[in-house]
Amino acid sequence: MVFTLHRYIFRELLKVFVPTAAALTIILSLGSILRPVQEYGVGPGQVVHLMGYFLPIALTFVLPMAALFAAALVYGRFASDNELDACRASGISLLTLIYPGIALAIIVATANLILSFHVVPTFVHRAERSLKANAKQILFRNIQRKGFYKLPPDGQYVIYADQANPQNDTLSGVIVVEVKSNEIKKIVTAEKAEIDFNPQEQFNEVQIVAYNTYQFGTEAEGGFSAERLPLTMEFGSLLGDDIKFKKIGEMKKIRDVDFTLFYPIAKLARDTYSQITVESLAEDIAEKITDEPNSFYQLHSSEKFIEFTASRCNIGEEKEVELSGDVVMVEYDAFSRQHLRTLECEKASLHLEGDELAPTLTMELDNPKWRQVEGPEGMAMGWLRIRGLIIPQAVKNVANKFATEDGLDARKLAFDSSALQKGPSSKLRALQDELQTEIRDTLAEIKAEIHSRLVFGIGCVSLIMIGIGLGIILRGGHLLSAFGASSVPAAVLVVCIMMGKNITKNSDARAGSGIVLMWGGLVFLSLLAIVMYRRLLKN
């Protein structure tokens, strides 16, 4: 008889729980795809795929609310129809009658933990891969709709175009603007540009080949033109690389094994490593270039090697070494050692290109005068570039103190600058401080995320039990009054979780206070449920 009664109550719970969960899931899934549709201009077919990818996110919030609604409604109706009194008169205790509700609560709590720790991160990554696979389509559709597109995630590059032709991957009437710290750093105009995407593990690399270009920056030296100008930039994560989208295993690996498995830390670490490489190179050049004759610095490439000297050597702003004064560069053939030409100018620079961990050097000379051996002389207008120069081994040895077999030691990069003889520059110190902050914030966010998921998942049991109790207590009122009353404890738990997460992420907050607040909300709900059922058992 008891088994039949349990089956009856559980069936009634499912009759309310399943349609409620389905309706709320569809509504929340539609709401979650509004941002990608509005910001990225995804196509109709992709909208359907995104809805499927966002379903688990919606279910994480929907399942507890649907179960709470079903428990309050079914047990409230069970009590108001005097079925509860009849069962108790037959000798069936109240605790026996709530077994189906406890079973539903445990199922929902388990499903919520599985969803939040494993399923949701997997589907978010799939959604990201889907958007990344259609990155070219998104870029062209936005330019067709709005005339411009800001490359995610931070909009550092903005591409404007008069016309977009996705059939042959070209743009006409192009302007590319580089923006850093809300300041325009560089503007490139082009008659036409070809767009190509090179997929990477964490992002898409956008390769733009611009034709009939003119490039200028914010400095007073003006700009230069070129018939063909290649540009490489990063098309970052559209949904954002965030700890809240990581699986529990991924968070533990980031925390315990390697910080650079988290892309924002990896990017900062690479920038810091590049700056250390540049400053080490500047120190090496300054040490070898003196006022004495023939104090030249040598750099090699696969086809040539160069020797240069200058009056002054300084660290530039954008991963470059600035040479100024009387800059003299002599160019030789790499195989025959034949002297090719000599170039002289007042300003030149060396900057890193390519992969930050294995970069090459590009030398730029500003309006250099050149002369060949027993040949003509002349003057190059604009910047003359020599690409593919190899970083000297002495400079690599300094930078490699911060490298590991798998990548970079982010913590050492953030704290140690002893490899540089003259100490870190203000920019390197700023990068190190930023990297320290990112590591600290990431560790705090991992702790907050793990505890918040646990509290919310386990709290589903207490919430549903409170819903059952309020349904029985408020059986004389409207059927929805119990659900409305039980939403208040749910709101208290959610507020405690959100406040606890924010406090945990705050570096100025007392250690552990945010975690205590989150678990305190769960303890409060559990005590409320115990008090409620003690009252019900007495009556």
N, C-alpha and C positions, 0 to 999 in steps of 0.2 A: 504493500500500500504506500509506504513512504517513498519507494523508488518511483512509483507511478506519479505521486505528487511532485517529486523533484523534476521528473521529466516534463510534467505539465507546466510548472513554473519556468523552467529553462526554455521551453518552447515559446512561451509568452514573451520572455526576455528577448529571444532572438527575433521574434516577429516585429518588435519595436527597434531593436538595436541595428539590424541589418539595413532596413530602408533608411533609417536616420543617418547611419554612417555613409551610405551610398550618396544620399542627397548632399550632405555637407562636404563630402570629398569632391564631388563635381564642382560645387560652388567655389571652394577654396582653390582647386586646381585651375579653374578659369581665372581667378584673381591673380594667381602666382605667375601666369604667363603674360600678363598685361605689360610688365616691364620689358621683357625681351621683345615683345611685339612692337611696343612704342619706341624703344631706344635703338633696337638693332634692325627693325624692319624685316623680320623673318617671314618666309612665305607661308601660305595656307597649309601646305603639306607638312611643313616643319612644326606648325602649331600643334597638330595632332600628336606628333612624336613627343613634343615638349610636355604636353598634358600627361602622357604616360610616364615620362621621367619625373614629373613633379607630384604624381599620385602618392608615393610613400611619404613625402614631406607633409602633405595634407593629412594623411592617415595618422601621423604621429600626434597631431592635435585633435583629430576627429574622433578616434577610437575612445579616448577617455570621456569626451563630452557625450558621445552617443551612448556609451555604457551607463554613464551617470543619468542621462535622460531616461533610458530604458528601465534602470533599477528603480528610480523614483516613481515613474509612471506605473509600472507593473505592480510593485509592492504596495503603492498607494491605492491602486484599484483593488488589489487582493484584500487589503484591510477594509476599505470602504464597503465592499460587497459582503462583509462579515465572513468571508472564507477563512480569514486568519483566526477569528474567534471560534469558528467551528472546528478547525484543526486543533487548536489549543484545548478546546473542550474534549476532544477525542484523545488527549494525552500526548499530543505531538508538541514538543518544545519549540520556542521561537528560534533557537539556534539551529535546530534541524531544518526549519523552513527556509533559512537564509543560505543554506548550502549552495543552491544554484547561483545565487548572487555572488557568493564568494568564488565559485568556480569561474564565473564570467569575469570577476575582478582580476583573478590570477592570470587568466588567459590574456586579458587586455594589457596587464602590466608586463607580462612576458613579451607579448607582441610589440609593445612600445619600446622596450629595451633593445630587442632585436632590430627593430626599425631604426632607432636613433643611433645605435652603435655600428651597424653593419649595412643595412639595406639603403637608407637615405644617402649616405656618402657614395655608395656605388652608383645609384641612379643620378645623383648630381654630377658625378664624373662623366657618366654617359651623356647627359645633357650638354655638358661642356664640350665633349668630343664632337657631338652633333653640331653644335654651333661653330666649333673651330673648323669642322669639315666644310662648312658653308660660309667661311669667313669672306671669301672673295665675293660671293653672292650678296652677303650683307653689306660689304663696302660699296659695291656698285649700286645696289638698291637705295642705300642712303644718299649717295651722291645724286642719283636720279631724282629722288624725292626732295632733298633739302639743299643740294648744291655743294655740300661739304660733309666730311666725316671726321670725327675725332677718334684716333686709334686708342682702344682701351689698353690698360685699365685706367691710366691717369690723364689721357688726352694730351700727352706731350707733343704729339705730332697731329696737325690738322691738315687735311687734304681738301682743297677746293678745286672744282673743275666746272667748265661750262657745259661739257658733254661727256657722257659715259657710254662706252660701247662694250658691254660684257661679252659679246660674241667673239671679239678678237682681243679682249683684255686690254683695252686702251682708254686713255682719258685725253681730252682735248682742252686747251686753255687752262693749264694746271698751275696751281700755286700750292706749295708745301711750306707750312709754317712750323717752326720748332719753338715750343714754349716751355720755359723752365721758371718755376717760382713766380708765375704770373707775369713773366717778362718775355718778350719776343727775342730769341737769340739768333735766329737765322730764317731767311725767306729765300725760297727758290722758285722762280717762275719758269715755265716751259711751254713750248708750243704744243707738245704731245708727250705722253708718257705711257710706257708699257708696264703693267702690273703683274707680278708673279708672287706666289706664296710658297714658302718652303716650310713645311710642318716640322715643328720641334716637339719634344716631349711635353714641355710646359707652356709653349706659346707657338705662334706662327711668326715666321720671319717674313716680312714684306720686302720684296726687292722691286724697286722702281728704277727704270731706266728712262731718264728724261732727255728730250732732244731739244736743241736750240734753246739752251737755258741761260738764265742770268741769276747769279747768287750774290746776296749781300746780307750783311749782319747789322748789328747795332753800332759797331765801332766806326770811327771816322775814316778808316782807310778805303772805304768804298767796297765795290764788289768786283766780280769777274764773270765772264761769259764762257760758255763751252758748247760745242756742238752736241756732245753726248756726256751725260753726267749720271753715274750709277748712285743710287741712294739705298741704304739698308736700314730698316727700322723694325721695331718689335710690335706685333699685334698680340697683346697680352690676353690674359684670362677675361672672358666676358662675364662670367658669374662670380669672379673673384676667387683667388686662392685663399681660403679662410679655414681656420681651425675647426669651425663649426661644421664643415663639410668633410672632416676626416674620420676615418674608422678608428676604433680604439687601438688597433695594432699600429696604425700609422702614427697616431699621437704618441704612443709609447716609444716608437723608434726615433721620432723627432726629439723627444725628451731625453732618452737614455743613450741613444747611439750616435746620431748625427743631426745637428741643428739644420744643416744645409739641405736636408730632405724637405724642408718647408721653403717654398720658392721665394717669398719675400726676404727671408734671411739669406738664402743663397745669392740672391741678386745683390743685396747689400754687401755680402762677403766678397763677391766678385769685384764690385766697385772699389772696395777697400783694398783688395789685393792689387788691382790695377793702379791705384794711387800710390801704393808702396813701391810698385815696379817703376813708376814714373819718377818718384823721388829718389829711388836708388840710382836710376839712370842719370838723373841730374847731378847727384853727388859724384858719380863716377866721371862724368864729363868735366865737371868743374875741377876735379882733382887733377885731370890729365891735360886740360887746356890751361896753359900759363902764358906769360908774356915772352917766354923764351922762343927763339926760332924753332920751327919744325915741331911745335907742340900740337900735333894734330890728333884728333880722335878718329878711330876707324870703325866703320860698320860694313857688314857684308850682306850680299844677297846671292841668289843663285846665278845671276848674270853679271854682276859688277860688284865692286867694292868702292867705298868712298872714304876720303879723309877730309875732315873739316876742323876749323877753328873759329873762335869768336871772341869778342871782347868781354861779353857777359853771358852768363848762363843762369836762367831762373826757372822756377816751377810755374807753369801756366795754370789756368783755371780748368780746362777741359781735358784732363789726362794728357798733358803735353809738356814738353820742355821747350822753353823759349830761348832762342839765341839772338843776341842783338849786338850792335856795334859794327865792327869790321868782320863780317861773316865771309869766310873764304872756304869753298868746297872744291875738292879735286876728285874727279871721277875717273875710275880705271876699269878696264875689262877684267872680269874675274878669272879668265883662263890665261890670257897672254900677258896680263899685268901691264898692258899698254895704256898710256895716259890718253884719255879721250878728250876731256875738256876741263876747264876751270871756270867756276861761277863765283861771282862776288855780289853781295847785297848787304843791306843794313839790318834786315830782319829775317829770321827763319824760325822754324819750329819742327819738333819731332813729336809725333803723337801715336798712340797705340791704335791698332786696327785688328779686327777679327775677334777670335775667341779670347776672353779675358785671361784664361789659364794658359793659353799658348798663342800670345799675340805676335804680330809683326809690327815693324815701325814704318811710318811714312814720313819722309822729310819734305817740307814745303818751304820754298824760298820765294820771298816777295820781290817781284820785279828784278830778277837777277841780271847782271851783265855777264855774258859768257864769251869765252874765247877758246878756240880749239888749237891744238899744237900745229903750228905752221898752217893755219887755216883762218877762216873768217872769224869776225867778232860780231856781237850783236847784243840785243837786250830783249828778254822775254817779258811780255806784258801780262800782268797778273801774277798768279801763283804757279810756280813750276813744282811738280810733284815727282818724287822718287819713291816707289812703293816696294814692299816686300823685303825690307831690311830686317836682318836677324838681330834679336836682342843679345848683347854680349853675355857670355857665361857667368862673369862676375856679378852682373845684375841679376841673372836668373838665380844664382846661389843665394842671394839676399832674400829674394821673394819666395824661394822654395822652402824657407824656414817655416812658412805658414801653410804649406801644402801637405796633404796626406795622400795615401794610396788611392783613396776614393774621391778626393776633391780638395776641400779646404777645411782648416780648423777654425771655425767661426769664432769660438771663444778666445783663442789665442790672437786672432786678428783684431778682436774688439779691445784687447787689453795691452798687447805687447807691441812696442815700437822700437825695441832695443837694437833691432837689426840695422837701423839707420843711424849713421854716425852723428849727424847734426840734429837728430830728433825729428819728430813728425811736424809737418806744417799745420797751419790752422785748419786747412781743408781736411787733411787726414785725421786730425783730432776730432773734427766734426763728424766724419764718417764713422770713426771708431765709437764715438758717443752714441750715434744713431744705431749702430749695430748692437752695442750693449743694451740699449733701450729695447730694440726689437727682440733680442733674445730673452730679456727679462719679461717683456709683455707676452711673448709667445708661451713661455713656461707658465706664467700666471693664467693665461687663457686656456691652456691645456688642462690645468688643474680645475679651473672653474667649469669647463665644458664637461669633463668626466663626472664631476660631482652633480652638476645640474641635471644631466641625463639620468643619473642614478636616482636622484631625489624625485624627479618627475615620474619616472617609470614606477618606482616603488610606491609613490604617493597615489597612484591610480587605485590601489587596493583600498586605502583609507577613504579616498573620495567616494568610491562606489558604495562602500559600507555606510558612509554618512548619508548618501542618497537613499539607500534602503531604509535606514532608520528614520529619516525625515519623511519619507513616503508613508511610513506606518503612523508616525506621530501626527502628521497633518492630513490624515485621511478624511477628516470632516470638511476640509476646504476644497478648493478647485484642484483638479488633478495636476496642473502645472505649477501650483504653489510650492510643492515639495522640490521640484527641479529648480525653481527660482531661488529658494532658500539654500539649497545645496550648492548653488553656483557661488555663494559668498565664500565658503571655505576653499573652493577651487581657486577663486581670485586671490585669496590670502596666500595660498601656496605658490601661485604664479608670481605674485609680487615679491615674496621672499626669495624665490629663485632668481628673478631678474635683479633685485637689489644685491643679493649675494654675489652674483656674477660680476656686477659692476664694481663692487667693493673689492673682490678678489683681483680684478684686473688693475685696480688703482694702486700704484706703487707706494703712495703715501699712506695707504690704509694699514691698519694693524694686521700683521700676518695671521691668517686663519680666521679672521672675523667674518669674512664673507662666506666661508664654508660653514661656519657655525650657524650663520643666519639661515642658509639654505636647509640644513638638516634640522634646525630649530622649527622651521615651518612644517616639516614633515612630522616632527615630534608633537607639535601642537595639534595637527589633524588627527594623529593617532590617539592622543589623550581625549580629544573631543569625541571620537568614535567610541572609546571605552566608556566614557561618562554617559553617552547616549544609550548604549546597550545595557548598562547597569540599570538605568531608569526604566527601560523597556522590560527588562527581566523582573524588576520589582513589581511592575504593574501587570 
